[in-house]
Amino acid sequence: MNSAPTSVNPEAKRFRVRLLVAMMLVVAGLTGAGLYLAERNAFVLTERDLQRDFQAELATLHGVQGMRQAALSER
């Protein structure tokens, strides 16, 4: 058996290199877009959680102040 590589047409080599580069660019672009969207989604979720926590703390503070005012009014 002859396992020597056959000579490849230079035009075919160029095509393969261009195809490989194009595929790498597409994969890199899709990966970048996916990372951007994941980071943006994480930021939005974190901001929403912080806002919800802040509103809950504020509501608790207003409730405590209302109870304190009611207790002072009774005296």
N, CA, C and O atoms as a Tripos MOL2 file, in Angstrom:
@<TRIPOS>MOLECULE
protein
  300   299    75     0     0
PROTEIN
NO_CHARGES

@<TRIPOS>ATOM
      1 N           0.8340   -1.1850    0.0000 N.3       1 MET1
      2 CA          0.0000    0.0000    0.0000 C.3       1 MET1
      3 C           0.8730    1.2400    0.0000 C.2       1 MET1
      4 O           1.9170    1.2990    0.6490 O.2       1 MET1
      5 N           0.4310    2.1810   -0.7140 N.am      2 ASN2
      6 CA          1.1690    3.4330   -0.8190 C.3       2 ASN2
      7 C           0.4810    4.4600    0.0750 C.2       2 ASN2
      8 O          -0.6400    4.8770   -0.2180 O.2       2 ASN2
      9 N           1.1340    4.8730    1.1610 N.am      3 SER3
     10 CA          0.5310    5.8240    2.0870 C.3       3 SER3
     11 C           1.0820    7.2270    1.8930 C.2       3 SER3
     12 O           0.8530    8.1090    2.7210 O.2       3 SER3
     13 N           1.8060    7.4340    0.8020 N.am      4 ALA4
     14 CA          2.3530    8.7630    0.5250 C.3       4 ALA4
     15 C           1.2110    9.7110    0.1860 C.2       4 ALA4
     16 O           0.3090    9.3490   -0.5700 O.2       4 ALA4
     17 N           1.2410   10.9300    0.7440 N.am      5 PRO5
     18 CA          0.1610   11.8760    0.4540 C.3       5 PRO5
     19 C           0.1920   12.2910   -1.0130 C.2       5 PRO5
     20 O           1.2490   12.4740   -1.6180 O.2       5 PRO5
     21 N          -0.9890   12.4270   -1.5430 N.am      6 THR6
     22 CA         -1.0780   12.8850   -2.9310 C.3       6 THR6
     23 C          -0.9580   14.3980   -2.9410 C.2       6 THR6
     24 O          -1.3510   15.0660   -1.9850 O.2       6 THR6
     25 N          -0.4240   14.9250   -4.0040 N.am      7 SER7
     26 CA         -0.2660   16.3780   -4.0770 C.3       7 SER7
     27 C          -1.6390   17.0150   -4.2490 C.2       7 SER7
     28 O          -2.4630   16.5460   -5.0350 O.2       7 SER7
     29 N          -1.8700   18.0800   -3.5120 N.am      8 VAL8
     30 CA         -3.1560   18.7690   -3.5270 C.3       8 VAL8
     31 C          -3.0130   20.0310   -4.3700 C.2       8 VAL8
     32 O          -2.0170   20.7490   -4.2930 O.2       8 VAL8
     33 N          -3.9960   20.2640   -5.1410 N.am      9 ASN9
     34 CA         -4.0490   21.4370   -6.0010 C.3       9 ASN9
     35 C          -3.9120   22.6940   -5.1380 C.2       9 ASN9
     36 O          -4.5950   22.7990   -4.1200 O.2       9 ASN9
     37 N          -3.0520   23.6540   -5.5090 N.am     10 PRO10
     38 CA         -2.9070   24.8850   -4.7130 C.3      10 PRO10
     39 C          -4.2240   25.6520   -4.5790 C.2      10 PRO10
     40 O          -4.4740   26.3060   -3.5660 O.2      10 PRO10
     41 N          -5.0460   25.5640   -5.5980 N.am     11 GLU11
     42 CA         -6.3540   26.2310   -5.5370 C.3      11 GLU11
     43 C          -7.2160   25.5890   -4.4440 C.2      11 GLU11
     44 O          -7.9310   26.2900   -3.7270 O.2      11 GLU11
     45 N          -7.1480   24.2780   -4.3170 N.am     12 ALA12
     46 CA         -7.9120   23.5700   -3.2900 C.3      12 ALA12
     47 C          -7.3780   23.9140   -1.9030 C.2      12 ALA12
     48 O          -8.1530   24.0580   -0.9580 O.2      12 ALA12
     49 N          -6.0580   24.0460   -1.7760 N.am     13 LYS13
     50 CA         -5.4790   24.4430   -0.4770 C.3      13 LYS13
     51 C          -5.9750   25.8180   -0.0620 C.2      13 LYS13
     52 O          -6.3570   26.0300    1.0890 O.2      13 LYS13
     53 N          -5.9660   26.7460   -1.0040 N.am     14 ARG14
     54 CA         -6.4480   28.1030   -0.7040 C.3      14 ARG14
     55 C          -7.9090   28.0870   -0.2890 C.2      14 ARG14
     56 O          -8.3010   28.7780    0.6520 O.2      14 ARG14
     57 N          -8.7240   27.2870   -1.0000 N.am     15 PHE15
     58 CA        -10.1360   27.1820   -0.6580 C.3      15 PHE15
     59 C         -10.3170   26.6390    0.7580 C.2      15 PHE15
     60 O         -11.1360   27.1490    1.5230 O.2      15 PHE15
     61 N          -9.5560   25.6110    1.1000 N.am     16 ARG16
     62 CA         -9.6600   25.0220    2.4330 C.3      16 ARG16
     63 C          -9.2550   26.0190    3.5150 C.2      16 ARG16
     64 O          -9.8890   26.0900    4.5680 O.2      16 ARG16
     65 N          -8.2040   26.7820    3.2550 N.am     17 VAL17
     66 CA         -7.7670   27.7850    4.2330 C.3      17 VAL17
     67 C          -8.8350   28.8540    4.3970 C.2      17 VAL17
     68 O          -9.1610   29.2490    5.5160 O.2      17 VAL17
     69 N          -9.3760   29.3200    3.2810 N.am     18 ARG18
     70 CA        -10.4330   30.3470    3.3560 C.3      18 ARG18
     71 C         -11.6650   29.8100    4.0750 C.2      18 ARG18
     72 O         -12.2780   30.5090    4.8820 O.2      18 ARG18
     73 N         -12.0230   28.5600    3.7760 N.am     19 LEU19
     74 CA        -13.1730   27.9510    4.4430 C.3      19 LEU19
     75 C         -12.9370   27.8410    5.9390 C.2      19 LEU19
     76 O         -13.8270   28.1380    6.7360 O.2      19 LEU19
     77 N         -11.7370   27.4130    6.3230 N.am     20 LEU20
     78 CA        -11.4020   27.2960    7.7370 C.3      20 LEU20
     79 C         -11.4520   28.6550    8.4350 C.2      20 LEU20
     80 O         -11.9850   28.7650    9.5400 O.2      20 LEU20
     81 N         -10.9030   29.6840    7.8000 N.am     21 VAL21
     82 CA        -10.9280   31.0320    8.3860 C.3      21 VAL21
     83 C         -12.3630   31.5310    8.5080 C.2      21 VAL21
     84 O         -12.7340   32.1160    9.5250 O.2      21 VAL21
     85 N         -13.1700   31.3010    7.4720 N.am     22 ALA22
     86 CA        -14.5700   31.7420    7.5190 C.3      22 ALA22
     87 C         -15.3210   31.0290    8.6420 C.2      22 ALA22
     88 O         -16.1050   31.6510    9.3590 O.2      22 ALA22
     89 N         -15.0840   29.7310    8.7930 N.am     23 MET23
     90 CA        -15.7510   28.9860    9.8610 C.3      23 MET23
     91 C         -15.3050   29.4850   11.2300 C.2      23 MET23
     92 O         -16.1180   29.5940   12.1480 O.2      23 MET23
     93 N         -14.0220   29.7880   11.3680 N.am     24 MET24
     94 CA        -13.5240   30.3000   12.6460 C.3      24 MET24
     95 C         -14.1540   31.6480   12.9630 C.2      24 MET24
     96 O         -14.5040   31.9150   14.1130 O.2      24 MET24
     97 N         -14.3020   32.5020   11.9490 N.am     25 LEU25
     98 CA        -14.9150   33.8170   12.1800 C.3      25 LEU25
     99 C         -16.3820   33.6720   12.5790 C.2      25 LEU25
    100 O         -16.8590   34.3880   13.4600 O.2      25 LEU25
    101 N         -17.0950   32.7570   11.9410 N.am     26 VAL26
    102 CA        -18.5070   32.5470   12.2750 C.3      26 VAL26
    103 C         -18.6300   32.0220   13.7060 C.2      26 VAL26
    104 O         -19.4680   32.5000   14.4700 O.2      26 VAL26
    105 N         -17.8060   31.0470   14.0700 N.am     27 VAL27
    106 CA        -17.8630   30.4870   15.4240 C.3      27 VAL27
    107 C         -17.4900   31.5500   16.4520 C.2      27 VAL27
    108 O         -18.1330   31.6520   17.4970 O.2      27 VAL27
    109 N         -16.4560   32.3450   16.1650 N.am     28 ALA28
    110 CA        -16.0510   33.4020   17.0970 C.3      28 ALA28
    111 C         -17.1540   34.4540   17.2390 C.2      28 ALA28
    112 O         -17.4180   34.9350   18.3410 O.2      28 ALA28
    113 N         -17.7910   34.8050   16.1310 N.am     29 GLY29
    114 CA        -18.8810   35.7840   16.1830 C.3      29 GLY29
    115 C         -20.0580   35.2820   16.9920 C.2      29 GLY29
    116 O         -20.6040   36.0030   17.8270 O.2      29 GLY29
    117 N         -20.4450   34.0450   16.7420 N.am     30 LEU30
    118 CA        -21.5740   33.4820   17.4980 C.3      30 LEU30
    119 C         -21.2470   33.3400   18.9790 C.2      30 LEU30
    120 O         -22.1010   33.5760   19.8330 O.2      30 LEU30
    121 N         -20.0190   32.9560   19.2780 N.am     31 THR31
    122 CA        -19.6050   32.8370   20.6810 C.3      31 THR31
    123 C         -19.6250   34.2070   21.3510 C.2      31 THR31
    124 O         -20.1120   34.3480   22.4730 O.2      31 THR31
    125 N         -19.1000   35.2070   20.6650 N.am     32 GLY32
    126 CA        -19.1040   36.5640   21.2160 C.3      32 GLY32
    127 C         -20.5170   37.0730   21.4530 C.2      32 GLY32
    128 O         -20.8040   37.6670   22.4920 O.2      32 GLY32
    129 N         -21.3960   36.8390   20.4870 N.am     33 ALA33
    130 CA        -22.7890   37.2800   20.6410 C.3      33 ALA33
    131 C         -23.4580   36.5520   21.8040 C.2      33 ALA33
    132 O         -24.2110   37.1550   22.5690 O.2      33 ALA33
    133 N         -23.1850   35.2670   21.9330 N.am     34 GLY34
    134 CA        -23.7610   34.5020   23.0460 C.3      34 GLY34
    135 C         -23.2730   35.0020   24.3910 C.2      34 GLY34
    136 O         -24.0550   35.1280   25.3330 O.2      34 GLY34
    137 N         -21.9920   35.2870   24.4850 N.am     35 LEU35
    138 CA        -21.4410   35.8060   25.7440 C.3      35 LEU35
    139 C         -22.0160   37.1810   26.0680 C.2      35 LEU35
    140 O         -22.3380   37.4670   27.2210 O.2      35 LEU35
    141 N         -22.1450   38.0340   25.0490 N.am     36 TYR36
    142 CA        -22.7160   39.3630   25.2690 C.3      36 TYR36
    143 C         -24.1440   39.2590   25.7930 C.2      36 TYR36
    144 O         -24.5110   39.9330   26.7560 O.2      36 TYR36
    145 N         -24.9470   38.4110   25.1510 N.am     37 LEU37
    146 CA        -26.3400   38.2710   25.5840 C.3      37 LEU37
    147 C         -26.4400   37.6640   26.9800 C.2      37 LEU37
    148 O         -27.2920   38.0690   27.7710 O.2      37 LEU37
    149 N         -25.5850   36.7050   27.2860 N.am     38 ALA38
    150 CA        -25.6040   36.1000   28.6220 C.3      38 ALA38
    151 C         -25.2140   37.1190   29.6860 C.2      38 ALA38
    152 O         -25.8190   37.1620   30.7580 O.2      38 ALA38
    153 N         -24.2050   37.9410   29.3930 N.am     39 GLU39
    154 CA        -23.7780   38.9600   30.3540 C.3      39 GLU39
    155 C         -24.8720   40.0060   30.5540 C.2      39 GLU39
    156 O         -25.1390   40.4260   31.6800 O.2      39 GLU39
    157 N         -25.5010   40.4240   29.4590 N.am     40 ARG40
    158 CA        -26.5770   41.4100   29.5530 C.3      40 ARG40
    159 C         -27.7570   40.8590   30.3510 C.2      40 ARG40
    160 O         -28.3490   41.5660   31.1660 O.2      40 ARG40
    161 N         -28.0900   39.5990   30.1100 N.am     41 ASN41
    162 CA        -29.1830   38.9660   30.8360 C.3      41 ASN41
    163 C         -28.8620   38.8810   32.3280 C.2      41 ASN41
    164 O         -29.7210   39.1530   33.1660 O.2      41 ASN41
    165 N         -27.6260   38.5030   32.6570 N.am     42 ALA42
    166 CA        -27.2220   38.4270   34.0640 C.3      42 ALA42
    167 C         -27.2990   39.8030   34.7170 C.2      42 ALA42
    168 O         -27.7350   39.9190   35.8630 O.2      42 ALA42
    169 N         -26.8800   40.8500   34.0010 N.am     43 PHE43
    170 CA        -26.9380   42.2070   34.5400 C.3      43 PHE43
    171 C         -28.3790   42.6190   34.8140 C.2      43 PHE43
    172 O         -28.6790   43.1780   35.8700 O.2      43 PHE43
    173 N         -29.2660   42.3460   33.8690 N.am     44 VAL44
    174 CA        -30.6780   42.7250   34.0340 C.3      44 VAL44
    175 C         -31.2960   41.9800   35.2110 C.2      44 VAL44
    176 O         -32.0250   42.5730   36.0070 O.2      44 VAL44
    177 N         -31.0090   40.6850   35.3250 N.am     45 LEU45
    178 CA        -31.5660   39.9040   36.4400 C.3      45 LEU45
    179 C         -31.0380   40.3900   37.7840 C.2      45 LEU45
    180 O         -31.7890   40.4830   38.7540 O.2      45 LEU45
    181 N         -29.7490   40.6980   37.8400 N.am     46 THR46
    182 CA        -29.1560   41.1920   39.0860 C.3      46 THR46
    183 C         -29.7520   42.5380   39.4660 C.2      46 THR46
    184 O         -30.0750   42.7790   40.6290 O.2      46 THR46
    185 N         -29.8960   43.4130   38.4750 N.am     47 GLU47
    186 CA        -30.4750   44.7380   38.7500 C.3      47 GLU47
    187 C         -31.9150   44.6090   39.2490 C.2      47 GLU47
    188 O         -32.3280   45.3180   40.1670 O.2      47 GLU47
    189 N         -32.6770   43.6940   38.6360 N.am     48 ARG48
    190 CA        -34.0650   43.4880   39.0560 C.3      48 ARG48
    191 C         -34.1220   42.9360   40.4810 C.2      48 ARG48
    192 O         -34.9590   43.3660   41.2750 O.2      48 ARG48
    193 N         -33.2490   41.9980   40.8080 N.am     49 ASP49
    194 CA        -33.2130   41.4410   42.1650 C.3      49 ASP49
    195 C         -32.8470   42.5090   43.1900 C.2      49 ASP49
    196 O         -33.4530   42.5750   44.2590 O.2      49 ASP49
    197 N         -31.8680   43.3400   42.8740 N.am     50 LEU50
    198 CA        -31.4750   44.4110   43.8030 C.3      50 LEU50
    199 C         -32.6100   45.4120   43.9960 C.2      50 LEU50
    200 O         -32.8520   45.8700   45.1130 O.2      50 LEU50
    201 N         -33.3030   45.7500   42.9160 N.am     51 GLN51
    202 CA        -34.4310   46.6870   43.0080 C.3      51 GLN51
    203 C         -35.5420   46.0880   43.8650 C.2      51 GLN51
    204 O         -36.1290   46.7870   44.6900 O.2      51 GLN51
    205 N         -35.8390   44.7880   43.6780 N.am     52 ARG52
    206 CA        -36.8790   44.1260   44.4680 C.3      52 ARG52
    207 C         -36.4990   44.0950   45.9500 C.2      52 ARG52
    208 O         -37.3330   44.3470   46.8190 O.2      52 ARG52
    209 N         -35.2190   43.7800   46.2290 N.am     53 ASP53
    210 CA        -34.7590   43.7560   47.6160 C.3      53 ASP53
    211 C         -34.8510   45.1430   48.2540 C.2      53 ASP53
    212 O         -35.2470   45.2840   49.4110 O.2      53 ASP53
    213 N         -34.4750   46.1640   47.4750 N.am     54 PHE54
    214 CA        -34.5520   47.5270   47.9890 C.3      54 PHE54
    215 C         -35.9920   47.9100   48.3050 C.2      54 PHE54
    216 O         -36.2680   48.5010   49.3500 O.2      54 PHE54
    217 N         -36.9120   47.5720   47.3970 N.am     55 GLN55
    218 CA        -38.3270   47.9080   47.6220 C.3      55 GLN55
    219 C         -38.8680   47.1700   48.8520 C.2      55 GLN55
    220 O         -39.6630   47.7250   49.6100 O.2      55 GLN55
    221 N         -38.4400   45.9340   49.0470 N.am     56 ALA56
    222 CA        -38.8930   45.1760   50.2250 C.3      56 ALA56
    223 C         -38.3590   45.8070   51.5060 C.2      56 ALA56
    224 O         -39.0910   45.9290   52.4890 O.2      56 ALA56
    225 N         -37.0940   46.2090   51.5030 N.am     57 GLU57
    226 CA        -36.5160   46.8670   52.6850 C.3      57 GLU57
    227 C         -37.2100   48.1970   52.9560 C.2      57 GLU57
    228 O         -37.4640   48.5460   54.1080 O.2      57 GLU57
    229 N         -37.5120   48.9280   51.9060 N.am     58 LEU58
    230 CA        -38.1860   50.2190   52.0610 C.3      58 LEU58
    231 C         -39.5990   50.0280   52.6280 C.2      58 LEU58
    232 O         -40.0390   50.7850   53.4930 O.2      58 LEU58
    233 N         -40.2960   49.0130   52.1290 N.am     59 ALA59
    234 CA        -41.6410   48.7280   52.6460 C.3      59 ALA59
    235 C         -41.5730   48.3260   54.1180 C.2      59 ALA59
    236 O         -42.4200   48.7340   54.9130 O.2      59 ALA59
    237 N         -40.5790   47.5370   54.4800 N.am     60 THR60
    238 CA        -40.4040   47.1550   55.8830 C.3      60 THR60
    239 C         -40.1330   48.3750   56.7470 C.2      60 THR60
    240 O         -40.6980   48.5060   57.8330 O.2      60 THR60
    241 N         -39.2760   49.2660   56.2760 N.am     61 LEU61
    242 CA        -38.9660   50.4920   57.0170 C.3      61 LEU61
    243 C         -40.2130   51.3480   57.1970 C.2      61 LEU61
    244 O         -40.4510   51.8790   58.2820 O.2      61 LEU61
    245 N         -41.0100   51.4840   56.1410 N.am     62 HIS62
    246 CA        -42.2420   52.2710   56.2650 C.3      62 HIS62
    247 C         -43.2090   51.6180   57.2450 C.2      62 HIS62
    248 O         -43.8960   52.3110   57.9960 O.2      62 HIS62
    249 N         -43.2650   50.2940   57.2410 N.am     63 GLY63
    250 CA        -44.1340   49.5820   58.1940 C.3      63 GLY63
    251 C         -43.6890   49.8130   59.6190 C.2      63 GLY63
    252 O         -44.5250   50.0440   60.4920 O.2      63 GLY63
    253 N         -42.3980   49.7570   59.8760 N.am     64 VAL64
    254 CA        -41.8640   49.9910   61.2200 C.3      64 VAL64
    255 C         -42.1260   51.4290   61.6400 C.2      64 VAL64
    256 O         -42.5040   51.6820   62.7840 O.2      64 VAL64
    257 N         -41.9300   52.3630   60.7370 N.am     65 GLN65
    258 CA        -42.1910   53.7680   61.0620 C.3      65 GLN65
    259 C         -43.6680   53.9950   61.3710 C.2      65 GLN65
    260 O         -44.0130   54.7550   62.2760 O.2      65 GLN65
    261 N         -44.5390   53.3250   60.6080 N.am     66 GLY66
    262 CA        -45.9810   53.4430   60.8690 C.3      66 GLY66
    263 C         -46.3440   52.8930   62.2280 C.2      66 GLY66
    264 O         -47.1500   53.4890   62.9430 O.2      66 GLY66
    265 N         -45.7590   51.7580   62.5990 N.am     67 MET67
    266 CA        -46.0210   51.1760   63.9210 C.3      67 MET67
    267 C         -45.4910   52.0970   65.0170 C.2      67 MET67
    268 O         -46.1230   52.2610   66.0610 O.2      67 MET67
    269 N         -44.3440   52.6860   64.7770 N.am     68 ARG68
    270 CA        -43.7690   53.6030   65.7750 C.3      68 ARG68
    271 C         -44.6430   54.8510   65.9380 C.2      68 ARG68
    272 O         -44.8650   55.3210   67.0540 O.2      68 ARG68
    273 N         -45.1300   55.3750   64.8270 N.am     69 GLN69
    274 CA        -46.0250   56.5320   64.8890 C.3      69 GLN69
    275 C         -47.3250   56.1870   65.6270 C.2      69 GLN69
    276 O         -47.8430   56.9850   66.4080 O.2      69 GLN69
    277 N         -47.8410   54.9740   65.3580 N.am     70 ALA70
    278 CA        -49.0780   54.5570   66.0440 C.3      70 ALA70
    279 C         -48.8340   54.4210   67.5360 C.2      70 ALA70
    280 O         -49.6870   54.8020   68.3370 O.2      70 ALA70
    281 N         -47.6840   53.8860   67.9210 N.am     71 ALA71
    282 CA        -47.3710   53.7290   69.3400 C.3      71 ALA71
    283 C         -47.1930   55.0880   70.0030 C.2      71 ALA71
    284 O         -47.6220   55.2860   71.1400 O.2      71 ALA71
    285 N         -46.5630   56.0230   69.3030 N.am     72 LEU72
    286 CA        -46.3830   57.3590   69.8730 C.3      72 LEU72
    287 C         -47.7130   58.0910   69.9750 C.2      72 LEU72
    288 O         -47.9280   58.8700   70.9040 O.2      72 LEU72
    289 N         -48.6160   57.8380   69.0090 N.am     73 SER73
    290 CA        -49.9190   58.4980   69.0460 C.3      73 SER73
    291 C         -50.7530   58.0030   70.2130 C.2      73 SER73
    292 O         -51.5310   58.7650   70.7870 O.2      73 SER73
    293 N         -50.6030   56.7590   70.5640 N.am     74 GLU74
    294 CA        -51.3770   56.1990   71.6700 C.3      74 GLU74
    295 C         -50.9370   56.7740   73.0100 C.2      74 GLU74
    296 O         -51.7400   56.8370   73.9410 O.2      74 GLU74
    297 N         -49.7260   57.1800   73.1270 N.am     75 ARG75
    298 CA        -49.2170   57.7060   74.3980 C.3      75 ARG75
    299 C         -49.7160   59.0780   74.5840 C.2      75 ARG75
    300 O         -49.4100   59.7150   75.5920 O.2      75 ARG75
@<TRIPOS>BOND
     1     1     2 1
     2     2     3 1
     3     3     4 2
     4     3     5 am
     5     5     6 1
     6     6     7 1
     7     7     8 2
     8     7     9 am
     9     9    10 1
    10    10    11 1
    11    11    12 2
    12    11    13 am
    13    13    14 1
    14    14    15 1
    15    15    16 2
    16    15    17 am
    17    17    18 1
    18    18    19 1
    19    19    20 2
    20    19    21 am
    21    21    22 1
    22    22    23 1
    23    23    24 2
    24    23    25 am
    25    25    26 1
    26    26    27 1
    27    27    28 2
    28    27    29 am
    29    29    30 1
    30    30    31 1
    31    31    32 2
    32    31    33 am
    33    33    34 1
    34    34    35 1
    35    35    36 2
    36    35    37 am
    37    37    38 1
    38    38    39 1
    39    39    40 2
    40    39    41 am
    41    41    42 1
    42    42    43 1
    43    43    44 2
    44    43    45 am
    45    45    46 1
    46    46    47 1
    47    47    48 2
    48    47    49 am
    49    49    50 1
    50    50    51 1
    51    51    52 2
    52    51    53 am
    53    53    54 1
    54    54    55 1
    55    55    56 2
    56    55    57 am
    57    57    58 1
    58    58    59 1
    59    59    60 2
    60    59    61 am
    61    61    62 1
    62    62    63 1
    63    63    64 2
    64    63    65 am
    65    65    66 1
    66    66    67 1
    67    67    68 2
    68    67    69 am
    69    69    70 1
    70    70    71 1
    71    71    72 2
    72    71    73 am
    73    73    74 1
    74    74    75 1
    75    75    76 2
    76    75    77 am
    77    77    78 1
    78    78    79 1
    79    79    80 2
    80    79    81 am
    81    81    82 1
    82    82    83 1
    83    83    84 2
    84    83    85 am
    85    85    86 1
    86    86    87 1
    87    87    88 2
    88    87    89 am
    89    89    90 1
    90    90    91 1
    91    91    92 2
    92    91    93 am
    93    93    94 1
    94    94    95 1
    95    95    96 2
    96    95    97 am
    97    97    98 1
    98    98    99 1
    99    99   100 2
   100    99   101 am
   101   101   102 1
   102   102   103 1
   103   103   104 2
   104   103   105 am
   105   105   106 1
   106   106   107 1
   107   107   108 2
   108   107   109 am
   109   109   110 1
   110   110   111 1
   111   111   112 2
   112   111   113 am
   113   113   114 1
   114   114   115 1
   115   115   116 2
   116   115   117 am
   117   117   118 1
   118   118   119 1
   119   119   120 2
   120   119   121 am
   121   121   122 1
   122   122   123 1
   123   123   124 2
   124   123   125 am
   125   125   126 1
   126   126   127 1
   127   127   128 2
   128   127   129 am
   129   129   130 1
   130   130   131 1
   131   131   132 2
   132   131   133 am
   133   133   134 1
   134   134   135 1
   135   135   136 2
   136   135   137 am
   137   137   138 1
   138   138   139 1
   139   139   140 2
   140   139   141 am
   141   141   142 1
   142   142   143 1
   143   143   144 2
   144   143   145 am
   145   145   146 1
   146   146   147 1
   147   147   148 2
   148   147   149 am
   149   149   150 1
   150   150   151 1
   151   151   152 2
   152   151   153 am
   153   153   154 1
   154   154   155 1
   155   155   156 2
   156   155   157 am
   157   157   158 1
   158   158   159 1
   159   159   160 2
   160   159   161 am
   161   161   162 1
   162   162   163 1
   163   163   164 2
   164   163   165 am
   165   165   166 1
   166   166   167 1
   167   167   168 2
   168   167   169 am
   169   169   170 1
   170   170   171 1
   171   171   172 2
   172   171   173 am
   173   173   174 1
   174   174   175 1
   175   175   176 2
   176   175   177 am
   177   177   178 1
   178   178   179 1
   179   179   180 2
   180   179   181 am
   181   181   182 1
   182   182   183 1
   183   183   184 2
   184   183   185 am
   185   185   186 1
   186   186   187 1
   187   187   188 2
   188   187   189 am
   189   189   190 1
   190   190   191 1
   191   191   192 2
   192   191   193 am
   193   193   194 1
   194   194   195 1
   195   195   196 2
   196   195   197 am
   197   197   198 1
   198   198   199 1
   199   199   200 2
   200   199   201 am
   201   201   202 1
   202   202   203 1
   203   203   204 2
   204   203   205 am
   205   205   206 1
   206   206   207 1
   207   207   208 2
   208   207   209 am
   209   209   210 1
   210   210   211 1
   211   211   212 2
   212   211   213 am
   213   213   214 1
   214   214   215 1
   215   215   216 2
   216   215   217 am
   217   217   218 1
   218   218   219 1
   219   219   220 2
   220   219   221 am
   221   221   222 1
   222   222   223 1
   223   223   224 2
   224   223   225 am
   225   225   226 1
   226   226   227 1
   227   227   228 2
   228   227   229 am
   229   229   230 1
   230   230   231 1
   231   231   232 2
   232   231   233 am
   233   233   234 1
   234   234   235 1
   235   235   236 2
   236   235   237 am
   237   237   238 1
   238   238   239 1
   239   239   240 2
   240   239   241 am
   241   241   242 1
   242   242   243 1
   243   243   244 2
   244   243   245 am
   245   245   246 1
   246   246   247 1
   247   247   248 2
   248   247   249 am
   249   249   250 1
   250   250   251 1
   251   251   252 2
   252   251   253 am
   253   253   254 1
   254   254   255 1
   255   255   256 2
   256   255   257 am
   257   257   258 1
   258   258   259 1
   259   259   260 2
   260   259   261 am
   261   261   262 1
   262   262   263 1
   263   263   264 2
   264   263   265 am
   265   265   266 1
   266   266   267 1
   267   267   268 2
   268   267   269 am
   269   269   270 1
   270   270   271 1
   271   271   272 2
   272   271   273 am
   273   273   274 1
   274   274   275 1
   275   275   276 2
   276   275   277 am
   277   277   278 1
   278   278   279 1
   279   279   280 2
   280   279   281 am
   281   281   282 1
   282   282   283 1
   283   283   284 2
   284   283   285 am
   285   285   286 1
   286   286   287 1
   287   287   288 2
   288   287   289 am
   289   289   290 1
   290   290   291 1
   291   291   292 2
   292   291   293 am
   293   293   294 1
   294   294   295 1
   295   295   296 2
   296   295   297 am
   297   297   298 1
   298   298   299 1
   299   299   300 2
@<TRIPOS>SUBSTRUCTURE
     1 MET1         2 RESIDUE 1 A MET
     2 ASN2         6 RESIDUE 1 A ASN
     3 SER3        10 RESIDUE 1 A SER
     4 ALA4        14 RESIDUE 1 A ALA
     5 PRO5        18 RESIDUE 1 A PRO
     6 THR6        22 RESIDUE 1 A THR
     7 SER7        26 RESIDUE 1 A SER
     8 VAL8        30 RESIDUE 1 A VAL
     9 ASN9        34 RESIDUE 1 A ASN
    10 PRO10       38 RESIDUE 1 A PRO
    11 GLU11       42 RESIDUE 1 A GLU
    12 ALA12       46 RESIDUE 1 A ALA
    13 LYS13       50 RESIDUE 1 A LYS
    14 ARG14       54 RESIDUE 1 A ARG
    15 PHE15       58 RESIDUE 1 A PHE
    16 ARG16       62 RESIDUE 1 A ARG
    17 VAL17       66 RESIDUE 1 A VAL
    18 ARG18       70 RESIDUE 1 A ARG
    19 LEU19       74 RESIDUE 1 A LEU
    20 LEU20       78 RESIDUE 1 A LEU
    21 VAL21       82 RESIDUE 1 A VAL
    22 ALA22       86 RESIDUE 1 A ALA
    23 MET23       90 RESIDUE 1 A MET
    24 MET24       94 RESIDUE 1 A MET
    25 LEU25       98 RESIDUE 1 A LEU
    26 VAL26      102 RESIDUE 1 A VAL
    27 VAL27      106 RESIDUE 1 A VAL
    28 ALA28      110 RESIDUE 1 A ALA
    29 GLY29      114 RESIDUE 1 A GLY
    30 LEU30      118 RESIDUE 1 A LEU
    31 THR31      122 RESIDUE 1 A THR
    32 GLY32      126 RESIDUE 1 A GLY
    33 ALA33      130 RESIDUE 1 A ALA
    34 GLY34      134 RESIDUE 1 A GLY
    35 LEU35      138 RESIDUE 1 A LEU
    36 TYR36      142 RESIDUE 1 A TYR
    37 LEU37      146 RESIDUE 1 A LEU
    38 ALA38      150 RESIDUE 1 A ALA
    39 GLU39      154 RESIDUE 1 A GLU
    40 ARG40      158 RESIDUE 1 A ARG
    41 ASN41      162 RESIDUE 1 A ASN
    42 ALA42      166 RESIDUE 1 A ALA
    43 PHE43      170 RESIDUE 1 A PHE
    44 VAL44      174 RESIDUE 1 A VAL
    45 LEU45      178 RESIDUE 1 A LEU
    46 THR46      182 RESIDUE 1 A THR
    47 GLU47      186 RESIDUE 1 A GLU
    48 ARG48      190 RESIDUE 1 A ARG
    49 ASP49      194 RESIDUE 1 A ASP
    50 LEU50      198 RESIDUE 1 A LEU
    51 GLN51      202 RESIDUE 1 A GLN
    52 ARG52      206 RESIDUE 1 A ARG
    53 ASP53      210 RESIDUE 1 A ASP
    54 PHE54      214 RESIDUE 1 A PHE
    55 GLN55      218 RESIDUE 1 A GLN
    56 ALA56      222 RESIDUE 1 A ALA
    57 GLU57      226 RESIDUE 1 A GLU
    58 LEU58      230 RESIDUE 1 A LEU
    59 ALA59      234 RESIDUE 1 A ALA
    60 THR60      238 RESIDUE 1 A THR
    61 LEU61      242 RESIDUE 1 A LEU
    62 HIS62      246 RESIDUE 1 A HIS
    63 GLY63      250 RESIDUE 1 A GLY
    64 VAL64      254 RESIDUE 1 A VAL
    65 GLN65      258 RESIDUE 1 A GLN
    66 GLY66      262 RESIDUE 1 A GLY
    67 MET67      266 RESIDUE 1 A MET
    68 ARG68      270 RESIDUE 1 A ARG
    69 GLN69      274 RESIDUE 1 A GLN
    70 ALA70      278 RESIDUE 1 A ALA
    71 ALA71      282 RESIDUE 1 A ALA
    72 LEU72      286 RESIDUE 1 A LEU
    73 SER73      290 RESIDUE 1 A SER
    74 GLU74      294 RESIDUE 1 A GLU
    75 ARG75      298 RESIDUE 1 A ARG
